[in-house]
Amino acid sequence: MMSGDEKVILAAAVERYGEGAQLVKCCEELSELAHAICKRFDVSVGYERDGEEVVEEIADVEIMLEQLRVILRVDPEMEQRWRERKLNRLRRRLGV
Ligand SMILES: [Mg+2]
């Protein structure tokens, strides 16, 4: 859950840089996270579990997802319904 300070910062970013630029930035950060995850996998040793790059990119993506919610005026209740639907489907598939 975002704090009041975080909401002010994110709204200011959207205001300063513009909605279009932040949508593009969101895509860039998503691809940076994907790249960092792929780099963590080394076929000779398997997954490297140390290093902060993935964690840094997770933070970037979460910040951009919050801005995406602001820009697209995502309804929190709708998002929560989708989340529950997806988790329920996963739970059924896993049988847990
Ligand atoms: Mg990044």
Residues whose N, C-alpha, C, O or C-beta is under 5 A from the ligand:
A	BS01	MG	E29 E32 E57 D60
